[in-house]
Structures are given as structure tokens and as C-alpha cells.
Amino acid sequence: MPKVAMEGVDKARYAADVAACRETATRITARSQANPDAMWAAIGLGLVTWYSQGLASGVAVGGFGSAAVDFAGQPSASLIAEHQQIAVVHCLAKRGYRNLDEGVRDTFYGDNNFNPSVVLMKPRRTGVDTYNVETLAKAGRCNLQPRAELTAKGPGYETYNVPCDNGATWAVRCEFGKCRVLAQALIRRS
């Protein structure tokens, strides 16, 4: 079982999530990119053989050559296992679990900057454009895990406040799905 923060986690649900993530990870295969030109060379050899000796011989030579190149380019089992382990941790992170294993890198929360206080915060008002506002805040480097809160709503528009990592708060207005930052005020949060 992967090491995750277990406070407040239902063990039956966790076991089901781990099983589902492992099932998904077993479908991952890796292919070596050491010499991508070798595959094209095998196909070219098959085409040359087809031209000189006929279709059946060309397909056979190209097929056997491609299979040999593919077999020789298989990565090690340890590399495939590493990719599958990362996929399991990433899958669990998407389901809300926090990775505690130092030896496994998790890319879901950039550089393992998981902030559990974000998950434990009180509920907030959301609207139709909440996702757009949070994407805008991420792109503008306001916050790694932005939590936009709906402050006003009217016909065709919504306004949000987004607290930033540096203590500032963005005021964002969305009109018919198009969002823009109105102000970046330094507001002290209590």
C-alpha cells in the first residue's frame, strides 16, 4: 500500500481507490526512445525488399525488422515499475490523498507542494466560472491551489475574490465566460 496521510480516511474506500489506481497503472507501458530512427530503417528496408522481391517478402522483412527493433528498444522492468508507481501516487492524489512517501515523486501537486489547509477549509460560494477563475489564478502565479470565492452574481457576470500566496487578493470579473483580473489588492486576511 502506498504511504498516504490517513487522518479522516475511510479504509474501505481507500482500499478500493488503491485497487482502482493499481489496475489503471498496470496498463502503462514504456517505450525506449533511444534510437527512433531504427524503426524507420526497418520499415524502409521492408519497402526496398517489397520493390525488389514482391509484396509478401517486403511485408515479412519490414514486420520482422520492426518487431526486432521494438523488442530491442524495450526499457527495463524497473523503469516500467517506477512509471507505474508514480501513476498510482498521481491517481491517488487526484482522488484527494496526500503522498507521504519521500522516495516517490508526485507531479499532481507541483514539487509536492501539497497544502492540506486547502482541503480542510470551510465551504465557499462557487459559480459557473469558478474553474475559469482558478485557472486564471494558476496561470498568473497567484496561487498554486487557488480557491476562488464568488462575491457577486448578476445577469451575465460573476465577480470573485482569489487569495494569493503573497498575501494579496485578486478581484476577478467574468462576463459570459471571459474572465479578467480587476485588481490585485494587498488585503490582510484574519
SEKOLTOR-644073 format. One record per residue (C-alpha): residue in one letter; x, y, z. Coordinates in steps of 0.2 Angstrom, whole numbers, padded with zeros to 4 digits, always signed. Example, Ala and Ser with C-alpha at 12.3 -4.5 7.8 and 13.67 -1.06 7.14 Angstrom:
% SEKOLTOR-644073
A+0062-0022+0039 S+0068-0005+0036 
END
This chain:
% SEKOLTOR-644073
M+0000+0000+0000 P+0006+0017-0004 K+0010+0029+0011 V-0003+0042+0012 A-0010+0053+0026 M-0024+0043+0034 E-0032+0055+0045 G-0051+0055+0042 V-0049+0042+0028 D-0062+0028+0026 K-0051+0012+0025 A-0063+0003+0014 R-0064+0017+0001 Y-0045+0019+0002 A-0043+0001-0002 A-0055+0002-0017 D-0046+0018-0023 V-0029+0009-0022 A-0035-0006-0031 A-0043+0005-0045 C-0027+0015-0047 R-0016+0000-0047 E-0027-0008-0061 T-0025+0008-0071 A-0006+0009-0068 T-0004-0009-0075 R-0010-0003-0092 I+0005+0008-0093 T+0019+0003-0104 A+0035+0012-0108 R+0044+0013-0124 S+0063+0017-0126 Q+0066+0032-0136 A+0085+0028-0138 N+0085+0026-0157 P+0069+0031-0165 D+0077+0030-0182 A+0080+0011-0181 M+0061+0008-0183 W+0061+0019-0199 A+0076+0010-0206 A+0067-0007-0203 I+0051+0000-0212 G+0062+0007-0226 L+0071-0010-0228 G+0054-0018-0230 L+0049-0006-0243 V+0066-0009-0253 T+0063-0028-0251 W+0045-0026-0257 Y+0051-0016-0273 S+0064-0029-0277 Q+0056-0046-0272 G+0037-0043-0270 L+0024-0038-0258 A+0025-0054-0247 S+0044-0053-0244 G+0043-0034-0241 V+0030-0036-0228 A+0039-0050-0220 V+0056-0041-0219 G+0048-0025-0213 G+0037-0034-0200 F+0052-0044-0193 G+0063-0029-0193 S+0051-0018-0184 A+0047-0032-0171 A+0066-0034-0168 V+0069-0015-0166 D+0053-0014-0154 F+0060-0029-0144 A+0077-0022-0143 G+0070-0005-0138 Q+0060-0011-0123 P+0065-0002-0107 S+0070-0012-0091 A+0056-0019-0080 S+0062-0007-0066 L+0059+0008-0077 I+0041+0002-0081 A+0038-0002-0062 E+0044+0016-0057 H+0032+0024-0070 Q+0018+0013-0063 Q+0022+0018-0045 I+0021+0036-0050 A+0005+0033-0059 V-0003+0025-0043 V+0003+0040-0032 H-0003+0053-0045 C-0020+0044-0047 L-0022+0044-0028 A-0018+0062-0027 K-0031+0066-0040 R-0043+0057-0028 G-0038+0068-0013 Y-0025+0058-0004 R-0008+0066+0001 N+0008+0056-0003 L+0019+0054+0012 D+0032+0043+0003 E+0048+0053+0001 G+0055+0041-0012 V+0041+0043-0024 R+0039+0060-0034 D+0022+0066-0037 T+0018+0078-0051 F+0000+0081-0047 Y+0004+0094-0034 G+0019+0103-0042 D+0035+0099-0032 N+0025+0091-0019 N+0019+0107-0013 F+0003+0100-0006 N-0006+0112+0006 P-0018+0102+0017 S-0026+0118+0024 V-0034+0120+0007 V-0043+0103+0008 L-0048+0107+0026 M-0055+0125+0023 K-0073+0129+0026 P-0085+0128+0011 R-0086+0143-0001 R-0098+0150-0013 T-0095+0145-0031 G-0102+0150-0048 V-0102+0145-0066 D-0085+0152-0069 T-0076+0146-0053 Y-0065+0134-0063 N-0060+0148-0076 V-0055+0160-0062 E-0045+0147-0053 T-0036+0143-0070 L-0033+0161-0072 A-0025+0162-0054 K-0014+0147-0058 A-0008+0154-0074 G-0005+0171-0066 R+0005+0163-0052 C-0006+0170-0039 N-0008+0153-0030 L-0003+0135-0033 Q-0020+0129-0027 P-0032+0144-0029 R-0049+0144-0021 A-0060+0157-0029 E-0075+0163-0019 L-0090+0170-0028 T-0093+0188-0021 A-0107+0194-0033 K-0118+0187-0047 G-0129+0196-0059 P-0136+0193-0077 G-0121+0188-0087 Y-0107+0192-0075 E-0099+0185-0059 T-0086+0193-0048 Y-0074+0183-0037 N-0060+0185-0024 V-0045+0174-0025 P-0032+0174-0011 C-0014+0173-0017 D+0001+0166-0009 N+0010+0183-0006 G-0005+0189+0004 A-0013+0199-0010 T-0031+0196-0016 W-0036+0196-0034 A-0053+0203-0039 V-0059+0194-0054 R-0074+0198-0065 C-0081+0186-0078 E-0093+0191-0091 F-0101+0177-0101 G-0086+0165-0098 K-0072+0178-0101 C-0063+0182-0085 R-0051+0196-0081 V-0042+0202-0066 L-0049+0219-0060 A-0037+0222-0045 Q-0023+0215-0035 A-0025+0222-0018 L-0014+0218-0003 I-0028+0213+0010 R-0023+0206+0026 R-0033+0190+0030 S-0038+0187+0048 
END
